[in-house]
Structures are given as structure tokens and as C-alpha cells.
Amino acid sequence: MTRTLFVPKRIFLLLAALCVCIFIILNLQIAAPFIHSLANIDKSIMITLNHDGGVGSDHFWKTISSNMAWVPVGLALIASLVYNKKSLLFSVLVIVGIALTITLADQISSSFLKPYFSRLRPSRNEEICDLLHYVGNYRGGRFGFVSSHSANAFGIFAFLAPMFKSKATRIVLLIWSCMVVYSRIYLGVHYPGDIIAGGILGLTVGTGMFIAVKWAYFKIAEYKKMTPEITDFRNSIESGIITLTIVTTILCLLFYYFSQAVPLPYTV
């Protein structure tokens, strides 16, 4: 067990150290010219990646960006736990772990980092706001560093990915997380830098929560003198249902919105 915990712990420590280093560098006066250069690059990339893809694309990325897009994924996870008859303790800890991951990632990014750094969103920055494409009247809040969507999405990925048996599910969940964070760029409310920093934060929180939940599982089992159903949290969830759900959700959204935006050849 010590060996299986070592790799996630090492990754967590490296990610935590990276977060601390980034935070310190962003507060150093001597680094101001370098940070200013990065900000200019960030704006240029933002203008390049943000574009008007048409009505179908607008509705697609707006839906991907919404919290409701995660509902099928959550239901698929619950269905997988029930269908594969996972113990109540394991299932509850996984759900609690996801909830705590989202709460921590969201609160750190929204309640601390955004007001602390006070970096205007691209949609609120007069230098480039008129050069961007928006969907409807949505412009987001005032500050955007770091992206809460990115922190939450990659936090969920880092927490769940080690538990999936299927490598395909990890890849699909990673693609889904990347789509969620790109939607924020498409909507014009986050710079790529906001996304990258939020992703690092989310990976740190998610990895730390995976370690904490695994520790809690074995401690509770030991306290209650239970024989642990799961001997190693890694590769412990049959994830075919989740893979199918994510792929189906993406395909259905693509088909629906783009079919609505493009008239069929036999229609008038």
C-alpha cells in the first residue's frame, strides 16, 4: 500500500510546489516585465483562439460551458457504482470526494485568487474586449484569474482518472475537461493563461483529494474492522458506462445544435 500511495503523493507535492512557485513569481516586483510580456502573449493567443463559429457553434460551446453539461457524467458515475455493486462506503467517499474537490477548487479560485490578483477578464479589458466574439450578452464577472471552470474540470479529472479501469475513459474524460475549459475561451470570458493556471490548481486539488479519500477509506475500514472491498483505489471503477455517456453527450449536442443551425437540403 505504501508503494501505491507514493506516486500520487509525489505528484501532489510537485503540483503543490508548482502552485506555490507560480504564486511567488506573480508577486515579485522583479518579475513584472516578464509577466507583462506573458500577458501580451496571452492576449494575442486569446484573439486567435476566440472566434465566431456561427449559431450552432455558439450554442454548442455555451452548453458545454454550463454546469448542466456535467449532469450526464455524474449520473453515469452513480450508475457505474450501483451496477458494479460497489460498497456503500466506497461509493459515498467517491461522491464526497468529488463534492469536496469542486468546493475547494472553486473557492480557492473564486474567493481568493480572483480578488487577490484582480486580473480583468478579456471581456472586461478595454484593450481587447471589442476584438472578441461573445455569445449573447454573457461577459462573466469582473476578474478571471484563475478560471474556476478549469480548476473544477481538471480537479474532477485528477480525482477520478486514477480510479478508472479503462484507459479510454481517462482519455475521454481528459478530452471532455479540455472542451469545458476551451468553451470559456470561445465565450470570450477567460484568457488561456487563466485556463492553464486554473488547470494546475485543479490537478493539485484533485490529486490531493484522491490521496485523502483513499486514506479515509482504509482508516474507516480499519476502525470498523471491515475487510476492505478495494485493495487499491487505482483501477477500481468499471468505467465503460461513463465513456459511452460522455461520447454520446458530445455527439448528441453536436448533432442537435448544428442540425438546427444548418437547414436540411430538402427544407425550404
RAVEN-V893720 format. One record per residue. RES is the residue in three letters. SS is DSSP state (2 for helix, 1 for strand, 0 for the rest). PSI is psi in degrees with one decimal (NA if undefined). Layout:
res;ss;psi
RES;SS;PSI
RES;SS;PSI
//
This chain:
res;ss;psi
MET;0;-36.4
THR;2;-40.3
ARG;2;-40.9
THR;2;-28.4
LEU;2;-19.9
PHE;2;-45.7
VAL;2;-51.0
PRO;2;-37.6
LYS;2;-41.1
ARG;2;-43.0
ILE;2;-43.1
PHE;2;-44.9
LEU;2;-39.7
LEU;2;-43.8
LEU;2;-42.0
ALA;2;-41.4
ALA;2;-39.2
LEU;2;-42.6
CYS;2;-45.5
VAL;2;-43.9
CYS;2;-44.6
ILE;2;-43.0
PHE;2;-43.3
ILE;2;-45.6
ILE;2;-41.4
LEU;2;-16.1
ASN;2;-3.0
LEU;0;127.6
GLN;2;-34.9
ILE;2;-21.7
ALA;2;0.5
ALA;2;-46.7
PRO;2;-40.1
PHE;2;-43.4
ILE;2;-38.2
HIS;2;-40.8
SER;2;-42.8
LEU;2;-38.5
ALA;2;-39.0
ASN;2;-40.0
ILE;2;-40.6
ASP;2;-42.7
LYS;2;-40.7
SER;2;-43.7
ILE;2;-38.1
MET;2;-46.9
ILE;2;-34.4
THR;2;-44.2
LEU;2;-29.2
ASN;0;128.7
HIS;0;167.5
ASP;0;105.6
GLY;0;4.2
GLY;0;175.2
VAL;2;-46.2
GLY;2;-44.5
SER;2;-39.7
ASP;2;-50.7
HIS;2;-35.8
PHE;2;-52.4
TRP;2;-28.9
LYS;2;-39.5
THR;2;-43.3
ILE;2;-34.4
SER;2;-19.9
SER;0;154.3
ASN;2;-27.9
MET;2;-22.9
ALA;2;-23.5
TRP;2;-11.7
VAL;2;-48.0
PRO;2;-36.4
VAL;2;-43.9
GLY;2;-42.9
LEU;2;-37.3
ALA;2;-37.6
LEU;2;-45.3
ILE;2;-43.9
ALA;2;-38.9
SER;2;-42.3
LEU;2;-41.5
VAL;2;-46.4
TYR;2;-38.6
ASN;0;9.1
LYS;0;49.9
LYS;0;150.6
SER;0;155.0
LEU;2;-40.1
LEU;2;-48.3
PHE;2;-47.4
SER;2;-44.0
VAL;2;-43.0
LEU;2;-35.6
VAL;2;-45.9
ILE;2;-43.4
VAL;2;-39.9
GLY;2;-42.0
ILE;2;-45.3
ALA;2;-43.2
LEU;2;-36.4
THR;2;-48.5
ILE;2;-43.8
THR;2;-47.8
LEU;2;-47.6
ALA;2;-42.9
ASP;2;-43.1
GLN;2;-39.7
ILE;2;-42.9
SER;2;-45.5
SER;2;-43.2
SER;2;-19.8
PHE;2;-60.7
LEU;2;-42.7
LYS;2;-51.8
PRO;2;-27.1
TYR;2;-50.5
PHE;2;-25.7
SER;0;42.7
ARG;0;121.7
LEU;1;142.3
ARG;0;156.0
PRO;2;-31.8
SER;2;-13.4
ARG;2;-2.4
ASN;0;116.1
GLU;0;-18.0
GLU;0;-35.2
ILE;0;-5.7
CYS;2;-33.3
ASP;2;-7.0
LEU;2;-2.3
LEU;0;159.0
HIS;0;135.6
TYR;0;160.1
VAL;0;113.0
GLY;0;-142.6
ASN;0;13.3
TYR;0;121.8
ARG;0;-4.2
GLY;0;-177.7
GLY;0;-168.5
ARG;0;-46.1
PHE;1;151.5
GLY;0;0.0
PHE;0;111.8
VAL;0;169.2
SER;0;122.1
SER;2;-37.9
HIS;2;-43.4
SER;2;-43.4
ALA;2;-43.2
ASN;2;-46.4
ALA;2;-46.8
PHE;2;-22.1
GLY;2;-45.2
ILE;2;-42.6
PHE;2;-48.5
ALA;2;-32.9
PHE;2;-43.9
LEU;2;-36.0
ALA;2;-44.3
PRO;0;-21.0
MET;0;-14.7
PHE;1;133.9
LYS;0;-35.8
SER;0;126.7
LYS;2;-32.3
ALA;2;-38.0
THR;2;-38.8
ARG;2;-42.9
ILE;2;-44.1
VAL;2;-41.3
LEU;2;-35.9
LEU;2;-43.8
ILE;2;-43.0
TRP;2;-45.1
SER;2;-40.5
CYS;2;-37.2
MET;2;-40.6
VAL;2;-45.3
VAL;2;-33.2
TYR;2;-31.6
SER;2;-29.8
ARG;2;-32.7
ILE;2;-43.3
TYR;2;-39.5
LEU;0;-9.6
GLY;0;18.6
VAL;0;-2.2
HIS;0;139.6
TYR;0;157.8
PRO;2;-35.3
GLY;2;-37.2
ASP;2;-40.3
ILE;2;-46.5
ILE;2;-47.1
ALA;2;-40.9
GLY;2;-37.1
GLY;2;-41.8
ILE;2;-42.4
LEU;2;-46.9
GLY;2;-42.5
LEU;2;-37.9
THR;2;-48.8
VAL;2;-45.4
GLY;2;-41.5
THR;2;-42.8
GLY;2;-39.5
MET;2;-34.3
PHE;2;-45.1
ILE;2;-42.5
ALA;2;-43.6
VAL;2;-39.2
LYS;2;-43.5
TRP;2;-44.0
ALA;2;-38.0
TYR;2;-49.0
PHE;2;-32.0
LYS;2;-43.9
ILE;2;-42.3
ALA;2;-40.2
GLU;2;-40.8
TYR;2;-40.6
LYS;0;3.3
LYS;0;43.1
MET;0;152.6
THR;0;114.8
PRO;0;126.0
GLU;0;-36.5
ILE;0;118.3
THR;0;-23.1
ASP;0;120.1
PHE;0;-28.3
ARG;0;138.9
ASN;0;37.8
SER;0;-6.3
ILE;1;123.2
GLU;0;119.7
SER;0;16.4
GLY;2;-39.5
ILE;2;-38.9
ILE;2;-42.8
THR;2;-49.4
LEU;2;-39.9
THR;2;-45.6
ILE;2;-47.1
VAL;2;-43.6
THR;2;-41.4
THR;2;-45.8
ILE;2;-46.5
LEU;2;-40.3
CYS;2;-42.4
LEU;2;-42.2
LEU;2;-48.5
PHE;2;-46.0
TYR;2;-53.5
TYR;2;-38.4
PHE;2;-27.4
SER;2;-30.7
GLN;2;-32.6
ALA;2;-29.0
VAL;0;116.1
PRO;0;139.2
LEU;0;150.3
PRO;0;-23.4
TYR;0;4.8
THR;0;157.5
VAL;0;NA
//
